[in-house]
Amino acid sequence: MKKLIVASVALAAIVAAPAFAGDDMAGMEMSRPSVSKTSSNTALTEAEVRKVDAATGMVTLKHGALENVGMPPMTMAFKAKDAAMVKQVHEGDRVKVRVENVNGTLTIVKLEKQS
């Protein structure tokens, strides 16, 4: 009887795991964006620099919705396309960015520092 209970609990955990894993990104559109929207295809998103890591080329941004990659507003680290981007910003700076999926990595491809 004890083995049956243990097996039942293990089976329930395996079956329930995929349902819980999907909830972390509920509502996040994962499909490719429409190319017909020219303005959103080149639009910049407002963001605040939270952290700069020159050694890894990563910039952590608190950003608005990134429509072109289907990402809601959040705080996340992104790879910068080139080192010059990393050098021009500091923690607390207000910026406008364009993030794209470059070979499977979300990458800042355009960055404009705001005054």
C-alpha positions, 0 to 999 in steps of 0.5 A: 500500500505504501508503494502505491501511494508513493508511486501515485504521488510521483506520477501526479508530480510528473503530470502536473509539472508541465502545467506549472512550468508554463505559468511563469510566462503566461500571456507572453506571445512567443510567435514571430512578429508581423513584418507588415507593421513597419513602425513597430518593426523599427520602434524603440522602447523606453528603458532604465539602465539598472546594471552595466557589466562591461566584462560580459557585454551585458546591460540590465534594463527595466524596460517597457513592452518589447513588442517585436519579440513579444516580451512584456515590461520587466527587468532583464539583462541583455547582450549588447551588440557592440562594446561601444553601447556598454561604454556609453551608459551607466546605472540609472540612465534613461535610454531607448532601445531596440532588442532583437533575437540575434541567433537565439540571443536577445540582443540590444541592437540599437541604444539611444541615451536620453537626456 
